[in-house]
Amino acid sequence: MKAIFVTGGKQYYVSEGDTIYVEKLDAEVGKEVTFTEVLYVDGVAGTPVVDGAKVICSVEKQGKQKKVIVFKYRPKKKFRNTQGHRQPYTKLTVKKIVK
């Protein structure tokens, strides 16, 4: 089974057993997370969501991505600004897709 669901303002196309990285969720490692905002399941598209469909995932890890350096520069003004950013994420494994 394949499904498209929404979390963190993004859409994810998954099948059972897939591992995905999503925006940070408030869930502990080892717990299950259920997504009910499912847009598509096995050829059935919702208007806007499929009624009764769920994607059940288990939380594998909470972490931060590699650092991204943000460098701002304005020519002829002696302006240089360096800033770093590490985006937090949650690693999920899709356990079950319920139609």
C-alpha positions, 0 to 999 in steps of 0.5 A: 500500500502507498499513501500521501499524508501531510505533516509540518506543512509538507506532503510525504509519499510513503509505503509500509516499511519506509523510513522518512525524516519529517519536521520535529514532532513532540513524541518520544523515541519508541512511541507510535504517531498516527497521521489522519490527514491522508490525501491519497491511499492506493488509488483513492484520492480524497476531497481533500482527505480520505475518510478513515485513512491513517498512517501509523509510524514509529519514532526512531530518532530525534535529532538535528541536521548538519549545520547550514552557514548563512552568510550575508554580504553587502558590497562596498559597505563593510557588512559581513554577517555569518550565522549558523542554523541546524534544523531539528527533525524526527526520523519515522518508520512507517509501520502500517497504512489503514484504508 
